[in-house]
Structures are given as C-alpha cells and as structure tokens.
Amino acid sequence: MAQIEKKQLDKIQNLRRAYATAKLRIAEIEIEKQGIFIDLSSIVGKINEEENAIKAQFGDDAVIDLKTGEVTNVNS
C-alpha cells in the first residue's frame, strides 16, 4: 500500500486546520457583524424618536446645531 511521507501528511493536516480555523473566524465575525447591525438599527430608532420629539417641540423646520444645541428654524 502506498503512503505519503510524514512531512507531507503534517503539512496537509496543518493546512486543513488553518482552513477550518479561518472559516470559523469568518463565521464568528459574521455573527458579531449581525449584532452590530441590530445595535445600529436600535440607535437609528432612538435618533428618530429624539428628532420627532424635537420637531414636535420646535416645528418640522427646526435645525439644531449639534455643537451648541441652538435651535433655528429654516423658514424663519
């Protein structure tokens, strides 16, 4: 029966392990990415809530300077 050399076997085993590890890392990154997308969606929802509250208080044309908090109205 033919057999590959120990050096060849070790090399192919190491390469297969490296491949499996890389695939696992990609899967973990994708899972983390999905979590970040969920967080991002939640943040966007909170931004929309805050902007709607500001519009209700100051009008739909309110513009807020995010550095100073000063509110101006575009149509004024």
Phi, psi and omega in degrees: 000134180280151182212145177280163180289155179303320179300317179293318179298314179300317182297313181292324177295316178297319178295319178296320177296317179299320179296314180297319178297317179296318178297319179296318178298318178299316180298316179297319179296319179296320178296316178297319179299318179297321177297321179294320177298321178296315177300316181298317178298319178296318179296318178299319177299318179292322176299314180299319178299313180296316180297321178295321177295319178294318178298321179295324182279319188246355180104158183295337182263015181291137176236127183252129172281111185290348176274320186252338184086001180293136180251129173233160178248132184299318187271007181266000000 
